[in-house]
Protein backbone atom coordinates (compact mmCIF):
# COMPACT_ATOMS: atom_id res chain seq x y z
CA UNK A 1 0.00 0.00 0.00
CA UNK A 2 1.57 3.25 -1.16
CA UNK A 3 0.94 6.09 1.27
CA UNK A 4 2.15 9.69 1.09
CA UNK A 5 4.84 10.35 3.71
CA UNK A 6 2.89 12.73 5.98
CA UNK A 7 -0.13 10.45 5.98
CA UNK A 8 2.14 7.52 6.78
CA UNK A 9 3.48 9.44 9.78
CA UNK A 10 -0.06 10.23 10.91
CA UNK A 11 -0.96 6.53 10.78
CA UNK A 12 2.14 5.70 12.81
CA UNK A 13 1.23 8.31 15.44
CA UNK A 14 -2.30 6.94 15.75
CA UNK A 15 -0.95 3.40 15.96
CA UNK A 16 1.37 4.36 18.80
CA UNK A 17 -1.12 6.48 20.77
CA UNK A 18 -4.47 4.88 20.02
CA UNK A 19 -6.31 8.16 19.52
CA UNK A 20 -5.27 11.81 19.06
CA UNK A 21 -6.67 15.26 18.53
CA UNK A 22 -5.45 17.28 15.56
CA UNK A 23 -3.24 19.36 17.87
CA UNK A 24 -1.71 16.22 19.37
CA UNK A 25 -0.94 14.91 15.90
CA UNK A 26 0.69 18.24 15.00
CA UNK A 27 2.91 18.02 18.07
CA UNK A 28 3.87 14.41 17.37
CA UNK A 29 4.69 15.16 13.73
CA UNK A 30 6.95 18.06 14.72
CA UNK A 31 9.29 15.47 16.28
CA UNK A 32 9.34 13.32 13.13
CA UNK A 33 9.92 15.97 10.48
CA UNK A 34 11.78 19.21 9.84
CA UNK A 35 9.54 22.23 10.24
CA UNK A 36 6.16 22.52 11.91
CA UNK A 37 3.08 21.32 10.08
CA UNK A 38 -0.17 23.32 10.33
CA UNK A 39 -3.45 22.05 11.75
CA UNK A 40 -5.10 22.81 8.40
CA UNK A 41 -2.66 20.49 6.62
CA UNK A 42 -3.18 17.74 9.19
CA UNK A 43 -6.96 18.02 8.82
CA UNK A 44 -6.56 17.72 5.05
CA UNK A 45 -4.50 14.54 5.42
CA UNK A 46 -6.96 13.12 7.95
CA UNK A 47 -9.81 13.65 5.49
CA UNK A 48 -7.84 11.82 2.81
CA UNK A 49 -7.18 8.96 5.25
CA UNK A 50 -10.88 8.86 6.14
CA UNK A 51 -11.76 8.72 2.43
CA UNK A 52 -9.42 5.73 2.13
CA UNK A 53 -11.17 4.17 5.17
CA UNK A 54 -7.92 4.09 7.12
CA UNK A 55 -9.08 6.47 9.86
CA UNK A 56 -12.42 6.43 11.68
CA UNK A 57 -14.70 9.50 11.84
CA UNK A 58 -13.70 11.76 14.76
CA UNK A 59 -15.23 11.01 18.14
CA UNK A 60 -15.78 13.37 21.07
CA UNK A 61 -13.28 12.88 23.89
CA UNK A 62 -14.91 13.23 27.28
CA UNK A 63 -13.19 15.92 29.32
CA UNK A 64 -12.80 15.95 33.09
CA UNK A 65 -13.01 19.76 33.14
CA UNK A 66 -15.36 22.23 31.38
CA UNK A 67 -14.31 23.46 27.95
CA UNK A 68 -14.81 23.02 24.25
CA UNK A 69 -15.28 19.41 23.13
CA UNK A 70 -12.19 17.68 21.82
CA UNK A 71 -12.42 15.48 18.76
CA UNK A 72 -10.09 12.52 18.49
CA UNK A 73 -9.10 10.34 15.56
CA UNK A 74 -8.24 6.64 15.60
CA UNK A 75 -7.27 3.96 13.09
CA UNK A 76 -9.88 1.84 11.37
CA UNK A 77 -9.60 -1.94 11.23
CA UNK A 78 -8.58 -1.65 7.60
CA UNK A 79 -5.54 0.42 8.59
CA UNK A 80 -4.14 -2.51 10.55
CA UNK A 81 -3.30 -4.19 7.23
CA UNK A 82 -0.90 -1.32 6.50
CA UNK A 83 1.43 -2.30 9.34
CA UNK A 84 3.79 -5.29 9.21
CA UNK A 85 2.39 -8.58 10.50
CA UNK A 86 3.37 -12.22 10.71
CA UNK A 87 0.01 -13.89 10.09
CA UNK A 88 1.56 -16.29 7.59
CA UNK A 89 4.28 -17.31 10.04
CA UNK A 90 1.74 -17.86 12.79
CA UNK A 91 -0.58 -19.92 10.57
CA UNK A 92 2.31 -21.99 9.25
CA UNK A 93 3.58 -22.59 12.78
CA UNK A 94 0.15 -23.70 13.95
CA UNK A 95 -0.10 -26.14 11.06
CA UNK A 96 3.37 -27.46 11.82
CA UNK A 97 2.34 -28.10 15.41
CA UNK A 98 -0.94 -29.75 14.42
CA UNK A 99 0.87 -32.05 12.01
CA UNK A 100 3.51 -32.85 14.63
CA UNK A 101 1.07 -33.75 17.40
CA UNK A 102 -1.98 -35.18 15.58
CA UNK A 103 -2.53 -38.00 13.08
CA UNK A 104 -2.96 -36.88 9.48
CA UNK A 105 -6.64 -37.85 9.53
CA UNK A 106 -7.36 -35.53 12.46
CA UNK A 107 -5.52 -32.63 10.83
CA UNK A 108 -7.62 -33.15 7.71
CA UNK A 109 -10.82 -33.23 9.77
CA UNK A 110 -9.88 -29.90 11.39
CA UNK A 111 -9.15 -28.26 8.03
CA UNK A 112 -12.35 -29.66 6.51
CA UNK A 113 -14.31 -28.25 9.44
CA UNK A 114 -12.73 -24.84 8.89
CA UNK A 115 -13.64 -24.96 5.20
CA UNK A 116 -17.23 -25.97 5.99
CA UNK A 117 -17.57 -23.18 8.54
CA UNK A 118 -16.15 -20.63 6.10
CA UNK A 119 -18.50 -21.77 3.34
CA UNK A 120 -21.51 -21.66 5.66
CA UNK A 121 -20.86 -17.96 6.31
CA UNK A 122 -21.27 -17.27 2.57
CA UNK A 123 -25.05 -17.87 2.80
CA UNK A 124 -25.20 -19.18 -0.77
CA UNK A 125 -28.80 -19.92 -1.84
CA UNK A 126 -30.03 -23.31 -2.95
CA UNK A 127 -30.11 -22.34 -6.61
CA UNK A 128 -28.73 -23.38 -9.99
CA UNK A 129 -25.02 -24.04 -10.26
CA UNK A 130 -24.41 -20.87 -12.29
CA UNK A 131 -26.12 -18.77 -9.60
CA UNK A 132 -24.12 -20.50 -6.88
CA UNK A 133 -20.95 -19.79 -8.88
CA UNK A 134 -21.84 -16.09 -9.00
CA UNK A 135 -22.25 -16.03 -5.22
CA UNK A 136 -19.10 -18.08 -4.68
CA UNK A 137 -17.01 -15.80 -6.90
CA UNK A 138 -18.18 -12.72 -4.99
CA UNK A 139 -17.50 -14.41 -1.65
CA UNK A 140 -14.04 -15.63 -2.68
CA UNK A 141 -13.03 -12.32 -4.24
CA UNK A 142 -13.96 -10.48 -1.04
CA UNK A 143 -11.45 -12.77 0.69
CA UNK A 144 -8.59 -12.14 -1.70
CA UNK A 145 -8.92 -15.04 -4.13
CA UNK A 146 -9.57 -12.89 -7.26
CA UNK A 147 -12.08 -15.42 -8.51
CA UNK A 148 -13.96 -15.80 -11.79
CA UNK A 149 -15.83 -18.55 -13.64
CA UNK A 150 -16.71 -19.48 -17.18
CA UNK A 151 -18.53 -22.22 -19.02
CA UNK A 152 -16.62 -25.14 -20.51
CA UNK A 153 -17.61 -27.97 -22.85
CA UNK A 154 -18.06 -30.40 -19.99
CA UNK A 155 -19.27 -28.03 -17.27
CA UNK A 156 -17.87 -24.93 -15.59
CA UNK A 157 -14.38 -23.75 -14.68
CA UNK A 158 -13.83 -21.76 -11.49
CA UNK A 159 -10.54 -19.87 -11.46
CA UNK A 160 -8.72 -18.12 -8.61
CA UNK A 161 -5.72 -16.05 -9.70
CA UNK A 162 -4.51 -15.20 -6.19
CA UNK A 163 -3.87 -17.34 -3.14
CA UNK A 164 -4.59 -15.27 0.00
CA UNK A 165 -2.31 -17.54 2.04
CA UNK A 166 0.34 -18.29 -0.56
CA UNK A 167 3.20 -18.31 1.97
CA UNK A 168 1.42 -20.95 4.04
CA UNK A 169 0.41 -23.08 1.05
CA UNK A 170 4.01 -23.07 -0.15
CA UNK A 171 4.99 -25.10 2.93
CA UNK A 172 1.75 -27.01 3.47
CA UNK A 173 0.08 -28.86 0.60
CA UNK A 174 -2.90 -29.41 2.91
CA UNK A 175 -4.06 -25.88 2.07
CA UNK A 176 -4.84 -27.01 -1.48
CA UNK A 177 -7.10 -29.70 -0.02
CA UNK A 178 -8.63 -27.01 2.21
CA UNK A 179 -9.47 -24.91 -0.85
CA UNK A 180 -10.92 -27.91 -2.68
CA UNK A 181 -13.16 -28.64 0.30
CA UNK A 182 -14.15 -24.97 0.46
CA UNK A 183 -15.16 -24.96 -3.21
CA UNK A 184 -17.14 -28.18 -2.70
CA UNK A 185 -19.02 -26.70 0.25
CA UNK A 186 -19.73 -23.44 -1.57
CA UNK A 187 -21.03 -25.10 -4.73
CA UNK A 188 -22.65 -28.25 -3.39
CA UNK A 189 -20.66 -30.39 -5.85
CA UNK A 190 -17.10 -31.63 -5.76
CA UNK A 191 -14.82 -30.04 -8.37
CA UNK A 192 -11.41 -31.29 -9.39
CA UNK A 193 -8.20 -29.39 -9.87
CA UNK A 194 -7.09 -28.50 -13.38
CA UNK A 195 -4.11 -26.43 -12.21
CA UNK A 196 -2.56 -25.03 -9.04
CA UNK A 197 -0.69 -21.83 -8.22
CA UNK A 198 1.42 -23.96 -5.89
CA UNK A 199 2.69 -25.93 -8.89
CA UNK A 200 3.68 -22.80 -10.81
CA UNK A 201 0.47 -22.23 -12.79
CA UNK A 202 -0.95 -18.74 -13.32
CA UNK A 203 -4.06 -19.66 -11.35
CA UNK A 204 -5.84 -22.41 -9.48
CA UNK A 205 -8.48 -23.80 -11.83
CA UNK A 206 -11.30 -26.13 -10.81
CA UNK A 207 -13.51 -28.10 -13.17
CA UNK A 208 -17.11 -28.50 -12.06
CA UNK A 209 -18.40 -31.22 -14.34
CA UNK A 210 -22.04 -31.35 -15.39
CA UNK A 211 -21.62 -34.73 -17.03
CA UNK A 212 -22.70 -37.88 -15.16
CA UNK A 213 -19.82 -39.74 -13.48
Protein Blocks (a to p, Z undefined) as FASTA:
>chain_A
ZZdfklmmmmmmmmmnopacfklmmmmmmmmpgcjadfklmmmmmmmmmmnopaccdddd
ddfbecdddddddddfklmmmpccfklmmmmmmmmmmmmmpcfklmmmmmmmmmmmmmmm
nopacddfklmmmmmmmmmmmnonopaddddfklcadddfbdfklmmmmmmmklmmmmmm
mmmmmnopacddfbdfklopabdcddddfbdZZ
